[in-house]
Amino acid sequence: MKDKINPDYYTKGKIQTADFIEDKKLDYFEGNIVKYVVRHKEKNGKEDLEKALWYLKKMIARYK
């Protein structure tokens, strides 16, 4: 049975995505950008990249 809470695409590599986000002390927007980019190839493709872009635009707007 697949782990629905922590799927394979978050645990590949040397560090889990959640551990990376926590270690770098990323905020909500930053963490979501990382999450969507990491999983886009194995889950929702372009849709996940668009979600990451949405959060990135929100972060950029903070500087205006």
C-alpha positions as a printed Julia matrix, in Angstrom:
64×3 Matrix{Float64}:
  0.0    0.0     0.0
  1.28   3.43   -0.89
  1.83   6.03    1.8
 -0.79   8.72    1.15
  0.72  11.11    3.69
  4.33  10.93    2.51
  4.34   9.58   -1.07
  7.44   8.34   -2.87
  7.98  11.6    -4.73
  8.6   13.4    -1.42
 11.05  10.81   -0.1
 13.36  10.3    -3.09
 16.94  11.41   -2.77
 19.06  11.93    0.32
 16.61  14.16    2.2
 12.84  14.21    2.36
 11.16  17.31    1.0
  9.56  18.16    4.36
 12.91  17.81    6.13
 14.54  20.16    3.59
 11.79  22.75    4.04
 12.08  22.53    7.82
 15.9   22.61    7.85
 15.97  25.73    5.67
 13.25  27.35    7.83
 11.17  28.15    4.75
  7.9   29.98    5.22
  4.54  28.72    3.9
  4.93  30.18    0.41
  8.56  29.06    0.04
  7.74  25.57    1.26
  4.87  25.21   -1.18
  7.08  26.31   -4.07
  9.58  23.59   -3.19
  6.81  21.01   -2.68
  5.14  21.65   -6.04
  8.39  21.73   -8.0
  9.61  18.5    -6.38
  6.44  16.57   -7.18
  5.45  17.99  -10.57
  7.03  15.21  -12.68
  5.24  12.43  -10.8
  1.93  13.99   -9.9
  0.3   16.88  -11.76
  2.92  18.09  -14.23
  2.28  21.58  -15.53
 -0.49  22.18  -12.97
  1.98  21.81  -10.09
  4.43  24.17  -11.79
  1.62  26.7   -12.17
  0.86  26.34   -8.46
  4.53  26.94   -7.64
  4.48  30.0    -9.89
  1.36  31.32   -8.12
  3.19  31.2    -4.77
  6.3   32.75   -6.3
  4.26  35.65   -7.67
  2.75  36.17   -4.21
  6.27  36.35   -2.76
  7.44  38.8    -5.44
  4.42  41.01   -4.71
  5.73  41.48   -1.16
  8.53  43.63   -2.62
  6.23  46.09   -4.41
